């Protein structure tokens, strides 16, 4: 049986994901995310991002939901809509807004 965790390990070793913290729970939950930022071009896909969006391993942040707050790289974000599972549900994506 295939294990998608192989990709997670490769993404982390390549520096493609960064640490995030779900701050609305006690204790905070740390998990790894790939963060797309506005005005940043993803050179691998040549896609220009217009929103803050994270992709993460669904099981590592089960409490992430609409209006959850997430800290990434010292900045605080809020989830703008319910996270959506991708493909077989191993990974999910969530749109974020940067909080002041």
mmCIF file as gemmi writes it, N, C-alpha and C atoms, coordinates in Angstrom:
data_model
loop_
_atom_site.group_PDB
_atom_site.id
_atom_site.type_symbol
_atom_site.label_atom_id
_atom_site.label_alt_id
_atom_site.label_comp_id
_atom_site.label_asym_id
_atom_site.label_entity_id
_atom_site.label_seq_id
_atom_site.pdbx_PDB_ins_code
_atom_site.Cartn_x
_atom_site.Cartn_y
_atom_site.Cartn_z
_atom_site.occupancy
_atom_site.B_iso_or_equiv
_atom_site.pdbx_formal_charge
_atom_site.auth_seq_id
_atom_site.auth_asym_id
_atom_site.pdbx_PDB_model_num
ATOM 1 N N . UNK Axp A 1 ? 0.843 -1.186 0 1 0 ? 1 A 1
ATOM 2 C CA . UNK Axp A 1 ? 0 0 0 1 0 ? 1 A 1
ATOM 3 C C . UNK Axp A 1 ? 0.886 1.246 0 1 0 ? 1 A 1
ATOM 4 N N . UNK Axp A 2 ? 0.537 2.218 -0.804 1 0 ? 2 A 1
ATOM 5 C CA . UNK Axp A 2 ? 1.305 3.447 -0.931 1 0 ? 2 A 1
ATOM 6 C C . UNK Axp A 2 ? 1.097 4.335 0.285 1 0 ? 2 A 1
ATOM 7 N N . UNK Axp A 3 ? 2.137 5.042 0.714 1 0 ? 3 A 1
ATOM 8 C CA . UNK Axp A 3 ? 2.073 5.944 1.861 1 0 ? 3 A 1
ATOM 9 C C . UNK Axp A 3 ? 2.47 7.344 1.402 1 0 ? 3 A 1
ATOM 10 N N . UNK Axp A 4 ? 1.515 8.265 1.403 1 0 ? 4 A 1
ATOM 11 C CA . UNK Axp A 4 ? 1.786 9.644 0.969 1 0 ? 4 A 1
ATOM 12 C C . UNK Axp A 4 ? 2.77 10.371 1.874 1 0 ? 4 A 1
ATOM 13 N N . UNK Axp A 5 ? 3.019 9.85 3.069 1 0 ? 5 A 1
ATOM 14 C CA . UNK Axp A 5 ? 3.973 10.485 3.979 1 0 ? 5 A 1
ATOM 15 C C . UNK Axp A 5 ? 5.364 10.583 3.359 1 0 ? 5 A 1
ATOM 16 N N . UNK Axp A 6 ? 5.651 9.742 2.388 1 0 ? 6 A 1
ATOM 17 C CA . UNK Axp A 6 ? 6.925 9.815 1.67 1 0 ? 6 A 1
ATOM 18 C C . UNK Axp A 6 ? 7.082 11.2 1.042 1 0 ? 6 A 1
ATOM 19 N N . UNK Axp A 7 ? 5.991 11.741 0.501 1 0 ? 7 A 1
ATOM 20 C CA . UNK Axp A 7 ? 6.04 13.071 -0.109 1 0 ? 7 A 1
ATOM 21 C C . UNK Axp A 7 ? 6.249 14.14 0.954 1 0 ? 7 A 1
ATOM 22 N N . UNK Axp A 8 ? 5.553 14.013 2.093 1 0 ? 8 A 1
ATOM 23 C CA . UNK Axp A 8 ? 5.723 14.992 3.166 1 0 ? 8 A 1
ATOM 24 C C . UNK Axp A 8 ? 7.188 15.096 3.571 1 0 ? 8 A 1
ATOM 25 N N . UNK Axp A 9 ? 7.827 13.957 3.766 1 0 ? 9 A 1
ATOM 26 C CA . UNK Axp A 9 ? 9.237 13.949 4.162 1 0 ? 9 A 1
ATOM 27 C C . UNK Axp A 9 ? 10.113 14.606 3.098 1 0 ? 9 A 1
ATOM 28 N N . UNK Axp A 10 ? 9.84 14.321 1.837 1 0 ? 10 A 1
ATOM 29 C CA . UNK Axp A 10 ? 10.621 14.912 0.741 1 0 ? 10 A 1
ATOM 30 C C . UNK Axp A 10 ? 10.405 16.419 0.669 1 0 ? 10 A 1
ATOM 31 N N . UNK Axp A 11 ? 9.155 16.868 0.809 1 0 ? 11 A 1
ATOM 32 C CA . UNK Axp A 11 ? 8.85 18.304 0.781 1 0 ? 11 A 1
ATOM 33 C C . UNK Axp A 11 ? 9.588 19.024 1.912 1 0 ? 11 A 1
ATOM 34 N N . UNK Axp A 12 ? 9.576 18.415 3.101 1 0 ? 12 A 1
ATOM 35 C CA . UNK Axp A 12 ? 10.252 19.037 4.244 1 0 ? 12 A 1
ATOM 36 C C . UNK Axp A 12 ? 11.762 19.09 4.046 1 0 ? 12 A 1
ATOM 37 N N . UNK Axp A 13 ? 12.35 18.018 3.541 1 0 ? 13 A 1
ATOM 38 C CA . UNK Axp A 13 ? 13.793 17.984 3.311 1 0 ? 13 A 1
ATOM 39 C C . UNK Axp A 13 ? 14.206 18.995 2.249 1 0 ? 13 A 1
ATOM 40 N N . UNK Axp A 14 ? 13.323 19.258 1.281 1 0 ? 14 A 1
ATOM 41 C CA . UNK Axp A 14 ? 13.625 20.217 0.225 1 0 ? 14 A 1
ATOM 42 C C . UNK Axp A 14 ? 13.304 21.658 0.635 1 0 ? 14 A 1
ATOM 43 N N . UNK Axp A 15 ? 12.774 21.846 1.839 1 0 ? 15 A 1
ATOM 44 C CA . UNK Axp A 15 ? 12.45 23.188 2.311 1 0 ? 15 A 1
ATOM 45 C C . UNK Axp A 15 ? 11.208 23.766 1.665 1 0 ? 15 A 1
ATOM 46 N N . UNK Axp A 16 ? 10.322 22.909 1.178 1 0 ? 16 A 1
ATOM 47 C CA . UNK Axp A 16 ? 9.118 23.382 0.487 1 0 ? 16 A 1
ATOM 48 C C . UNK Axp A 16 ? 7.96 23.664 1.441 1 0 ? 16 A 1
ATOM 49 N N . UNK Axp A 17 ? 8.108 23.263 2.702 1 0 ? 17 A 1
ATOM 50 C CA . UNK Axp A 17 ? 7.065 23.524 3.686 1 0 ? 17 A 1
ATOM 51 C C . UNK Axp A 17 ? 7.686 24.216 4.884 1 0 ? 17 A 1
ATOM 52 N N . UNK Axp A 18 ? 6.839 24.911 5.646 1 0 ? 18 A 1
ATOM 53 C CA . UNK Axp A 18 ? 7.315 25.605 6.83 1 0 ? 18 A 1
ATOM 54 C C . UNK Axp A 18 ? 6.375 25.331 8.001 1 0 ? 18 A 1
ATOM 55 N N . UNK Axp A 19 ? 6.859 25.624 9.195 1 0 ? 19 A 1
ATOM 56 C CA . UNK Axp A 19 ? 6.114 25.341 10.402 1 0 ? 19 A 1
ATOM 57 C C . UNK Axp A 19 ? 4.982 26.347 10.587 1 0 ? 19 A 1
ATOM 58 N N . UNK Axp A 20 ? 3.808 25.828 10.936 1 0 ? 20 A 1
ATOM 59 C CA . UNK Axp A 20 ? 2.645 26.656 11.269 1 0 ? 20 A 1
ATOM 60 C C . UNK Axp A 20 ? 2.136 26.199 12.62 1 0 ? 20 A 1
ATOM 61 N N . UNK Axp A 21 ? 1.412 27.087 13.318 1 0 ? 21 A 1
ATOM 62 C CA . UNK Axp A 21 ? 0.813 26.744 14.598 1 0 ? 21 A 1
ATOM 63 C C . UNK Axp A 21 ? -0.647 27.139 14.591 1 0 ? 21 A 1
ATOM 64 N N . UNK Axp A 22 ? -1.504 26.21 14.957 1 0 ? 22 A 1
ATOM 65 C CA . UNK Axp A 22 ? -2.923 26.482 15.154 1 0 ? 22 A 1
ATOM 66 C C . UNK Axp A 22 ? -3.042 27.047 16.556 1 0 ? 22 A 1
ATOM 67 N N . UNK Axp A 23 ? -3.389 28.331 16.674 1 0 ? 23 A 1
ATOM 68 C CA . UNK Axp A 23 ? -3.297 29.022 17.959 1 0 ? 23 A 1
ATOM 69 C C . UNK Axp A 23 ? -4.598 29.032 18.746 1 0 ? 23 A 1
ATOM 70 N N . UNK Axp A 24 ? -5.696 28.579 18.186 1 0 ? 24 A 1
ATOM 71 C CA . UNK Axp A 24 ? -6.986 28.624 18.873 1 0 ? 24 A 1
ATOM 72 C C . UNK Axp A 24 ? -7.249 27.411 19.752 1 0 ? 24 A 1
ATOM 73 N N . UNK Axp A 25 ? -6.262 26.57 19.943 1 0 ? 25 A 1
ATOM 74 C CA . UNK Axp A 25 ? -6.409 25.396 20.797 1 0 ? 25 A 1
ATOM 75 C C . UNK Axp A 25 ? -5.331 25.443 21.871 1 0 ? 25 A 1
ATOM 76 N N . UNK Axp A 26 ? -5.568 24.751 22.977 1 0 ? 26 A 1
ATOM 77 C CA . UNK Axp A 26 ? -4.6 24.735 24.065 1 0 ? 26 A 1
ATOM 78 C C . UNK Axp A 26 ? -4.272 23.293 24.399 1 0 ? 26 A 1
ATOM 79 N N . UNK Axp A 27 ? -3.05 22.843 24.191 1 0 ? 27 A 1
ATOM 80 C CA . UNK Axp A 27 ? -1.914 23.623 23.677 1 0 ? 27 A 1
ATOM 81 C C . UNK Axp A 27 ? -2.012 23.826 22.163 1 0 ? 27 A 1
ATOM 82 N N . UNK Axp A 28 ? -1.245 24.814 21.695 1 0 ? 28 A 1
ATOM 83 C CA . UNK Axp A 28 ? -1.2 25.061 20.252 1 0 ? 28 A 1
ATOM 84 C C . UNK Axp A 28 ? -0.735 23.805 19.521 1 0 ? 28 A 1
ATOM 85 N N . UNK Axp A 29 ? -1.213 23.631 18.292 1 0 ? 29 A 1
ATOM 86 C CA . UNK Axp A 29 ? -0.845 22.472 17.477 1 0 ? 29 A 1
ATOM 87 C C . UNK Axp A 29 ? 0.064 22.935 16.35 1 0 ? 29 A 1
ATOM 88 N N . UNK Axp A 30 ? 1.261 22.371 16.29 1 0 ? 30 A 1
ATOM 89 C CA . UNK Axp A 30 ? 2.209 22.677 15.216 1 0 ? 30 A 1
ATOM 90 C C . UNK Axp A 30 ? 2.024 21.691 14.082 1 0 ? 30 A 1
ATOM 91 N N . UNK Axp A 31 ? 2.108 22.184 12.854 1 0 ? 31 A 1
ATOM 92 C CA . UNK Axp A 31 ? 2.016 21.336 11.67 1 0 ? 31 A 1
ATOM 93 C C . UNK Axp A 31 ? 2.744 22.024 10.522 1 0 ? 31 A 1
ATOM 94 N N . UNK Axp A 32 ? 3.103 21.255 9.521 1 0 ? 32 A 1
ATOM 95 C CA . UNK Axp A 32 ? 3.852 21.791 8.388 1 0 ? 32 A 1
ATOM 96 C C . UNK Axp A 32 ? 2.899 22.183 7.259 1 0 ? 32 A 1
ATOM 97 N N . UNK Axp A 33 ? 3.192 23.312 6.605 1 0 ? 33 A 1
ATOM 98 C CA . UNK Axp A 33 ? 2.351 23.812 5.513 1 0 ? 33 A 1
ATOM 99 C C . UNK Axp A 33 ? 3.217 24.297 4.356 1 0 ? 33 A 1
ATOM 100 N N . UNK Axp A 34 ? 2.622 24.275 3.186 1 0 ? 34 A 1
ATOM 101 C CA . UNK Axp A 34 ? 3.182 25.003 2.043 1 0 ? 34 A 1
ATOM 102 C C . UNK Axp A 34 ? 2.328 26.246 1.923 1 0 ? 34 A 1
ATOM 103 N N . UNK Axp A 35 ? 2.933 27.423 2.07 1 0 ? 35 A 1
ATOM 104 C CA . UNK Axp A 35 ? 2.222 28.695 2.061 1 0 ? 35 A 1
ATOM 105 C C . UNK Axp A 35 ? 2.408 29.383 0.719 1 0 ? 35 A 1
ATOM 106 N N . UNK Axp A 36 ? 1.291 29.658 0.054 1 0 ? 36 A 1
ATOM 107 C CA . UNK Axp A 36 ? 1.299 30.481 -1.156 1 0 ? 36 A 1
ATOM 108 C C . UNK Axp A 36 ? 0.973 31.901 -0.735 1 0 ? 36 A 1
ATOM 109 N N . UNK Axp A 37 ? 1.8 32.845 -1.187 1 0 ? 37 A 1
ATOM 110 C CA . UNK Axp A 37 ? 1.626 34.245 -0.827 1 0 ? 37 A 1
ATOM 111 C C . UNK Axp A 37 ? 1.242 35.049 -2.061 1 0 ? 37 A 1
ATOM 112 N N . UNK Axp A 38 ? 0.441 36.112 -1.884 1 0 ? 38 A 1
ATOM 113 C CA . UNK Axp A 38 ? 0.129 36.973 -3.034 1 0 ? 38 A 1
ATOM 114 C C . UNK Axp A 38 ? 1.402 37.559 -3.634 1 0 ? 38 A 1
ATOM 115 N N . UNK Axp A 39 ? 1.369 37.749 -4.917 1 0 ? 39 A 1
ATOM 116 C CA . UNK Axp A 39 ? 2.482 38.361 -5.644 1 0 ? 39 A 1
ATOM 117 C C . UNK Axp A 39 ? 3.749 37.531 -5.647 1 0 ? 39 A 1
ATOM 118 N N . UNK Axp A 40 ? 3.636 36.243 -5.365 1 0 ? 40 A 1
ATOM 119 C CA . UNK Axp A 40 ? 4.78 35.341 -5.431 1 0 ? 40 A 1
ATOM 120 C C . UNK Axp A 40 ? 4.513 34.331 -6.534 1 0 ? 40 A 1
ATOM 121 N N . UNK Axp A 41 ? 5.464 34.178 -7.429 1 0 ? 41 A 1
ATOM 122 C CA . UNK Axp A 41 ? 5.313 33.219 -8.511 1 0 ? 41 A 1
ATOM 123 C C . UNK Axp A 41 ? 5.956 31.907 -8.099 1 0 ? 41 A 1
ATOM 124 N N . UNK Axp A 42 ? 5.189 30.839 -8.174 1 0 ? 42 A 1
ATOM 125 C CA . UNK Axp A 42 ? 5.715 29.502 -7.896 1 0 ? 42 A 1
ATOM 126 C C . UNK Axp A 42 ? 6.479 29.075 -9.141 1 0 ? 42 A 1
ATOM 127 N N . UNK Axp A 43 ? 7.794 29.053 -9.043 1 0 ? 43 A 1
ATOM 128 C CA . UNK Axp A 43 ? 8.618 28.772 -10.217 1 0 ? 43 A 1
ATOM 129 C C . UNK Axp A 43 ? 8.423 27.361 -10.755 1 0 ? 43 A 1
ATOM 130 N N . UNK Axp A 44 ? 8.017 26.433 -9.903 1 0 ? 44 A 1
ATOM 131 C CA . UNK Axp A 44 ? 7.81 25.054 -10.362 1 0 ? 44 A 1
ATOM 132 C C . UNK Axp A 44 ? 6.616 24.958 -11.299 1 0 ? 44 A 1
ATOM 133 N N . UNK Axp A 45 ? 5.566 25.742 -11.016 1 0 ? 45 A 1
ATOM 134 C CA . UNK Axp A 45 ? 4.353 25.67 -11.84 1 0 ? 45 A 1
ATOM 135 C C . UNK Axp A 45 ? 4.094 26.96 -12.615 1 0 ? 45 A 1
ATOM 136 N N . UNK Axp A 46 ? 4.918 27.977 -12.358 1 0 ? 46 A 1
ATOM 137 C CA . UNK Axp A 46 ? 4.756 29.292 -12.976 1 0 ? 46 A 1
ATOM 138 C C . UNK Axp A 46 ? 3.366 29.869 -12.735 1 0 ? 46 A 1
ATOM 139 N N . UNK Axp A 47 ? 2.84 29.611 -11.536 1 0 ? 47 A 1
ATOM 140 C CA . UNK Axp A 47 ? 1.53 30.122 -11.151 1 0 ? 47 A 1
ATOM 141 C C . UNK Axp A 47 ? 1.729 31.337 -10.26 1 0 ? 47 A 1
ATOM 142 N N . UNK Axp A 48 ? 0.961 32.376 -10.523 1 0 ? 48 A 1
ATOM 143 C CA . UNK Axp A 48 ? 1.008 33.605 -9.746 1 0 ? 48 A 1
ATOM 144 C C . UNK Axp A 48 ? -0.107 33.549 -8.713 1 0 ? 48 A 1
ATOM 145 N N . UNK Axp A 49 ? 0.26 33.56 -7.442 1 0 ? 49 A 1
ATOM 146 C CA . UNK Axp A 49 ? -0.728 33.491 -6.372 1 0 ? 49 A 1
ATOM 147 C C . UNK Axp A 49 ? -1.349 34.86 -6.143 1 0 ? 49 A 1
ATOM 148 N N . UNK Axp A 50 ? -2.657 34.887 -5.907 1 0 ? 50 A 1
ATOM 149 C CA . UNK Axp A 50 ? -3.343 36.142 -5.607 1 0 ? 50 A 1
ATOM 150 C C . UNK Axp A 50 ? -3.927 36.141 -4.203 1 0 ? 50 A 1
ATOM 151 N N . UNK Axp A 51 ? -3.865 35.014 -3.513 1 0 ? 51 A 1
ATOM 152 C CA . UNK Axp A 51 ? -4.385 34.886 -2.156 1 0 ? 51 A 1
ATOM 153 C C . UNK Axp A 51 ? -3.366 34.164 -1.285 1 0 ? 51 A 1
ATOM 154 N N . UNK Axp A 52 ? -3.512 34.347 0.035 1 0 ? 52 A 1
ATOM 155 C CA . UNK Axp A 52 ? -2.758 33.501 0.959 1 0 ? 52 A 1
ATOM 156 C C . UNK Axp A 52 ? -3.481 32.168 1.016 1 0 ? 52 A 1
ATOM 157 N N . UNK Axp A 53 ? -2.743 31.097 0.819 1 0 ? 53 A 1
ATOM 158 C CA . UNK Axp A 53 ? -3.344 29.773 0.846 1 0 ? 53 A 1
ATOM 159 C C . UNK Axp A 53 ? -2.318 28.789 1.382 1 0 ? 53 A 1
ATOM 160 N N . UNK Axp A 54 ? -2.789 27.847 2.202 1 0 ? 54 A 1
ATOM 161 C CA . UNK Axp A 54 ? -1.902 26.806 2.702 1 0 ? 54 A 1
ATOM 162 C C . UNK Axp A 54 ? -2.379 25.445 2.212 1 0 ? 54 A 1
ATOM 163 N N . UNK Axp A 55 ? -1.399 24.569 2.024 1 0 ? 55 A 1
ATOM 164 C CA . UNK Axp A 55 ? -1.685 23.155 1.774 1 0 ? 55 A 1
ATOM 165 C C . UNK Axp A 55 ? -0.993 22.398 2.895 1 0 ? 55 A 1
ATOM 166 N N . UNK Axp A 56 ? -1.699 21.428 3.483 1 0 ? 56 A 1
ATOM 167 C CA . UNK Axp A 56 ? -1.178 20.725 4.648 1 0 ? 56 A 1
ATOM 168 C C . UNK Axp A 56 ? -1.706 19.3 4.672 1 0 ? 56 A 1
ATOM 169 N N . UNK Axp A 57 ? -1.038 18.464 5.445 1 0 ? 57 A 1
ATOM 170 C CA . UNK Axp A 57 ? -1.483 17.096 5.647 1 0 ? 57 A 1
ATOM 171 C C . UNK Axp A 57 ? -2.713 17.15 6.55 1 0 ? 57 A 1
ATOM 172 N N . UNK Axp A 58 ? -3.842 16.697 6.045 1 0 ? 58 A 1
ATOM 173 C CA . UNK Axp A 58 ? -5.122 16.835 6.731 1 0 ? 58 A 1
ATOM 174 C C . UNK Axp A 58 ? -5.071 16.332 8.167 1 0 ? 58 A 1
ATOM 175 N N . UNK Axp A 59 ? -4.477 15.178 8.385 1 0 ? 59 A 1
ATOM 176 C CA . UNK Axp A 59 ? -4.456 14.577 9.714 1 0 ? 59 A 1
ATOM 177 C C . UNK Axp A 59 ? -3.609 15.353 10.716 1 0 ? 59 A 1
ATOM 178 N N . UNK Axp A 60 ? -2.711 16.22 10.25 1 0 ? 60 A 1
ATOM 179 C CA . UNK Axp A 60 ? -1.851 16.942 11.19 1 0 ? 60 A 1
ATOM 180 C C . UNK Axp A 60 ? -2.514 18.188 11.765 1 0 ? 60 A 1
ATOM 181 N N . UNK Axp A 61 ? -3.656 18.598 11.21 1 0 ? 61 A 1
ATOM 182 C CA . UNK Axp A 61 ? -4.372 19.77 11.743 1 0 ? 61 A 1
ATOM 183 C C . UNK Axp A 61 ? -5.88 19.53 11.703 1 0 ? 61 A 1
ATOM 184 N N . UNK Axp A 62 ? -6.359 18.492 12.415 1 0 ? 62 A 1
ATOM 185 C CA . UNK Axp A 62 ? -7.787 18.173 12.346 1 0 ? 62 A 1
ATOM 186 C C . UNK Axp A 62 ? -8.689 19.27 12.897 1 0 ? 62 A 1
ATOM 187 N N . UNK Axp A 63 ? -8.157 20.149 13.761 1 0 ? 63 A 1
ATOM 188 C CA . UNK Axp A 63 ? -8.964 21.223 14.334 1 0 ? 63 A 1
ATOM 189 C C . UNK Axp A 63 ? -9.023 22.479 13.479 1 0 ? 63 A 1
ATOM 190 N N . UNK Axp A 64 ? -8.343 22.486 12.345 1 0 ? 64 A 1
ATOM 191 C CA . UNK Axp A 64 ? -8.335 23.671 11.484 1 0 ? 64 A 1
ATOM 192 C C . UNK Axp A 64 ? -9.687 23.804 10.806 1 0 ? 64 A 1
ATOM 193 N N . UNK Axp A 65 ? -10.319 24.967 10.968 1 0 ? 65 A 1
ATOM 194 C CA . UNK Axp A 65 ? -11.649 25.197 10.399 1 0 ? 65 A 1
ATOM 195 C C . UNK Axp A 65 ? -11.838 26.678 10.093 1 0 ? 65 A 1
ATOM 196 N N . UNK Axp A 66 ? -12.993 27.011 9.564 1 0 ? 66 A 1
ATOM 197 C CA . UNK Axp A 66 ? -13.34 28.396 9.251 1 0 ? 66 A 1
ATOM 198 C C . UNK Axp A 66 ? -13.119 29.269 10.487 1 0 ? 66 A 1
ATOM 199 N N . UNK Axp A 67 ? -12.396 30.352 10.305 1 0 ? 67 A 1
ATOM 200 C CA . UNK Axp A 67 ? -12.061 31.368 11.311 1 0 ? 67 A 1
ATOM 201 C C . UNK Axp A 67 ? -10.97 30.942 12.289 1 0 ? 67 A 1
ATOM 202 N N . UNK Axp A 68 ? -10.386 29.745 12.127 1 0 ? 68 A 1
ATOM 203 C CA . UNK Axp A 68 ? -9.231 29.377 12.944 1 0 ? 68 A 1
ATOM 204 C C . UNK Axp A 68 ? -8.108 30.364 12.685 1 0 ? 68 A 1
ATOM 205 N N . UNK Axp A 69 ? -7.288 30.586 13.7 1 0 ? 69 A 1
ATOM 206 C CA . UNK Axp A 69 ? -6.115 31.442 13.525 1 0 ? 69 A 1
ATOM 207 C C . UNK Axp A 69 ? -4.865 30.574 13.477 1 0 ? 69 A 1
ATOM 208 N N . UNK Axp A 70 ? -3.967 30.942 12.543 1 0 ? 70 A 1
ATOM 209 C CA . UNK Axp A 70 ? -2.751 30.176 12.296 1 0 ? 70 A 1
ATOM 210 C C . UNK Axp A 70 ? -1.569 31.139 12.286 1 0 ? 70 A 1
ATOM 211 N N . UNK Axp A 71 ? -0.502 30.783 12.999 1 0 ? 71 A 1
ATOM 212 C CA . UNK Axp A 71 ? 0.722 31.588 12.979 1 0 ? 71 A 1
ATOM 213 C C . UNK Axp A 71 ? 1.739 30.891 12.086 1 0 ? 71 A 1
ATOM 214 N N . UNK Axp A 72 ? 2.26 31.649 11.11 1 0 ? 72 A 1
ATOM 215 C CA . UNK Axp A 72 ? 3.272 31.13 10.188 1 0 ? 72 A 1
ATOM 216 C C . UNK Axp A 72 ? 4.351 32.199 10.052 1 0 ? 72 A 1
ATOM 217 N N . UNK Axp A 73 ? 5.578 31.84 10.327 1 0 ? 73 A 1
ATOM 218 C CA . UNK Axp A 73 ? 6.684 32.787 10.185 1 0 ? 73 A 1
ATOM 219 C C . UNK Axp A 73 ? 6.502 34.058 10.976 1 0 ? 73 A 1
ATOM 220 N N . UNK Axp A 74 ? 5.903 33.96 12.162 1 0 ? 74 A 1
ATOM 221 C CA . UNK Axp A 74 ? 5.717 35.13 13.017 1 0 ? 74 A 1
ATOM 222 C C . UNK Axp A 74 ? 4.519 35.991 12.66 1 0 ? 74 A 1
ATOM 223 N N . UNK Axp A 75 ? 3.789 35.645 11.601 1 0 ? 75 A 1
ATOM 224 C CA . UNK Axp A 75 ? 2.604 36.41 11.196 1 0 ? 75 A 1
ATOM 225 C C . UNK Axp A 75 ? 1.351 35.605 11.518 1 0 ? 75 A 1
ATOM 226 N N . UNK Axp A 76 ? 0.273 36.325 11.815 1 0 ? 76 A 1
ATOM 227 C CA . UNK Axp A 76 ? -0.98 35.685 12.182 1 0 ? 76 A 1
ATOM 228 C C . UNK Axp A 76 ? -1.977 35.777 11.027 1 0 ? 76 A 1
ATOM 229 N N . UNK Axp A 77 ? -2.62 34.661 10.728 1 0 ? 77 A 1
ATOM 230 C CA . UNK Axp A 77 ? -3.593 34.556 9.649 1 0 ? 77 A 1
ATOM 231 C C . UNK Axp A 77 ? -4.886 33.973 10.204 1 0 ? 77 A 1
ATOM 232 N N . UNK Axp A 78 ? -5.994 34.225 9.5 1 0 ? 78 A 1
ATOM 233 C CA . UNK Axp A 78 ? -7.275 33.606 9.833 1 0 ? 78 A 1
ATOM 234 C C . UNK Axp A 78 ? -7.785 32.851 8.614 1 0 ? 78 A 1
ATOM 235 N N . UNK Axp A 79 ? -8.34 31.666 8.825 1 0 ? 79 A 1
ATOM 236 C CA . UNK Axp A 79 ? -8.888 30.859 7.741 1 0 ? 79 A 1
ATOM 237 C C . UNK Axp A 79 ? -10.158 31.534 7.226 1 0 ? 79 A 1
ATOM 238 N N . UNK Axp A 80 ? -10.221 31.804 5.92 1 0 ? 80 A 1
ATOM 239 C CA . UNK Axp A 80 ? -11.33 32.544 5.306 1 0 ? 80 A 1
ATOM 240 C C . UNK Axp A 80 ? -12.522 31.688 4.932 1 0 ? 80 A 1
ATOM 241 N N . UNK Axp A 81 ? -12.337 30.384 4.808 1 0 ? 81 A 1
ATOM 242 C CA . UNK Axp A 81 ? -13.438 29.483 4.481 1 0 ? 81 A 1
ATOM 243 C C . UNK Axp A 81 ? -13.053 28.084 4.946 1 0 ? 81 A 1
ATOM 244 N N . UNK Axp A 82 ? -14.026 27.191 5.022 1 0 ? 82 A 1
ATOM 245 C CA . UNK Axp A 82 ? -13.731 25.83 5.46 1 0 ? 82 A 1
ATOM 246 C C . UNK Axp A 82 ? -12.62 25.234 4.602 1 0 ? 82 A 1
ATOM 247 N N . UNK Axp A 83 ? -11.628 24.6 5.212 1 0 ? 83 A 1
ATOM 248 C CA . UNK Axp A 83 ? -10.591 23.911 4.428 1 0 ? 83 A 1
ATOM 249 C C . UNK Axp A 83 ? -11.223 22.821 3.558 1 0 ? 83 A 1
ATOM 250 N N . UNK Axp A 84 ? -10.609 22.568 2.409 1 0 ? 84 A 1
ATOM 251 C CA . UNK Axp A 84 ? -11.13 21.558 1.491 1 0 ? 84 A 1
ATOM 252 C C . UNK Axp A 84 ? -10.087 20.477 1.263 1 0 ? 84 A 1
ATOM 253 N N . UNK Axp A 85 ? -10.556 19.239 1.297 1 0 ? 85 A 1
ATOM 254 C CA . UNK Axp A 85 ? -9.675 18.101 1.046 1 0 ? 85 A 1
ATOM 255 C C . UNK Axp A 85 ? -9.352 18.041 -0.434 1 0 ? 85 A 1
ATOM 256 N N . UNK Axp A 86 ? -8.158 17.572 -0.736 1 0 ? 86 A 1
ATOM 257 C CA . UNK Axp A 86 ? -7.695 17.429 -2.119 1 0 ? 86 A 1
ATOM 258 C C . UNK Axp A 86 ? -7.555 15.955 -2.446 1 0 ? 86 A 1
ATOM 259 N N . UNK Axp A 87 ? -7.961 15.556 -3.631 1 0 ? 87 A 1
ATOM 260 C CA . UNK Axp A 87 ? -7.763 14.177 -4.078 1 0 ? 87 A 1
ATOM 261 C C . UNK Axp A 87 ? -8.364 13.176 -3.116 1 0 ? 87 A 1
ATOM 262 N N . UNK Axp A 88 ? -7.515 12.299 -2.575 1 0 ? 88 A 1
ATOM 263 C CA . UNK Axp A 88 ? -7.986 11.246 -1.674 1 0 ? 88 A 1
ATOM 264 C C . UNK Axp A 88 ? -8.167 11.742 -0.238 1 0 ? 88 A 1
ATOM 265 N N . UNK Axp A 89 ? -7.949 13.025 0.001 1 0 ? 89 A 1
ATOM 266 C CA . UNK Axp A 89 ? -8.149 13.602 1.327 1 0 ? 89 A 1
ATOM 267 C C . UNK Axp A 89 ? -6.917 13.621 2.204 1 0 ? 89 A 1
ATOM 268 N N . UNK Axp A 90 ? -5.806 13.105 1.708 1 0 ? 90 A 1
ATOM 269 C CA . UNK Axp A 90 ? -4.579 13.099 2.51 1 0 ? 90 A 1
ATOM 270 C C . UNK Axp A 90 ? -4.114 14.531 2.781 1 0 ? 90 A 1
ATOM 271 N N . UNK Axp A 91 ? -4.208 15.394 1.773 1 0 ? 91 A 1
ATOM 272 C CA . UNK Axp A 91 ? -3.866 16.809 1.925 1 0 ? 91 A 1
ATOM 273 C C . UNK Axp A 91 ? -5.123 17.65 1.831 1 0 ? 91 A 1
ATOM 274 N N . UNK Axp A 92 ? -5.068 18.829 2.449 1 0 ? 92 A 1
ATOM 275 C CA . UNK Axp A 92 ? -6.157 19.804 2.378 1 0 ? 92 A 1
ATOM 276 C C . UNK Axp A 92 ? -5.57 21.167 2.086 1 0 ? 92 A 1
ATOM 277 N N . UNK Axp A 93 ? -6.434 22.066 1.643 1 0 ? 93 A 1
ATOM 278 C CA . UNK Axp A 93 ? -6.04 23.449 1.384 1 0 ? 93 A 1
ATOM 279 C C . UNK Axp A 93 ? -6.98 24.378 2.123 1 0 ? 93 A 1
ATOM 280 N N . UNK Axp A 94 ? -6.46 25.533 2.501 1 0 ? 94 A 1
ATOM 281 C CA . UNK Axp A 94 ? -7.276 26.545 3.177 1 0 ? 94 A 1
ATOM 282 C C . UNK Axp A 94 ? -6.834 27.929 2.722 1 0 ? 94 A 1
ATOM 283 N N . UNK Axp A 95 ? -7.814 28.776 2.422 1 0 ? 95 A 1
ATOM 284 C CA . UNK Axp A 95 ? -7.546 30.177 2.103 1 0 ? 95 A 1
ATOM 285 C C . UNK Axp A 95 ? -7.412 30.956 3.404 1 0 ? 95 A 1
ATOM 286 N N . UNK Axp A 96 ? -6.454 31.879 3.434 1 0 ? 96 A 1
ATOM 287 C CA . UNK Axp A 96 ? -6.172 32.648 4.641 1 0 ? 96 A 1
ATOM 288 C C . UNK Axp A 96 ? -6.253 34.136 4.364 1 0 ? 96 A 1
ATOM 289 N N . UNK Axp A 97 ? -6.465 34.9 5.435 1 0 ? 97 A 1
ATOM 290 C CA . UNK Axp A 97 ? -6.297 36.35 5.374 1 0 ? 97 A 1
ATOM 291 C C . UNK Axp A 97 ? -5.259 36.731 6.418 1 0 ? 97 A 1
ATOM 292 N N . UNK Axp A 98 ? -4.385 37.647 6.051 1 0 ? 98 A 1
ATOM 293 C CA . UNK Axp A 98 ? -3.35 38.13 6.958 1 0 ? 98 A 1
ATOM 294 C C . UNK Axp A 98 ? -3.994 39.089 7.951 1 0 ? 98 A 1
ATOM 295 N N . UNK Axp A 99 ? -3.771 38.863 9.243 1 0 ? 99 A 1
ATOM 296 C CA . UNK Axp A 99 ? -4.328 39.739 10.271 1 0 ? 99 A 1
ATOM 297 C C . UNK Axp A 99 ? -3.321 40.824 10.622 1 0 ? 99 A 1
ATOM 298 N N . UNK Axp A 100 ? -3.823 42.008 10.968 1 0 ? 100 A 1
ATOM 299 C CA . UNK Axp A 100 ? -2.915 43.105 11.321 1 0 ? 100 A 1
ATOM 300 C C . UNK Axp A 100 ? -2.209 42.871 12.642 1 0 ? 100 A 1
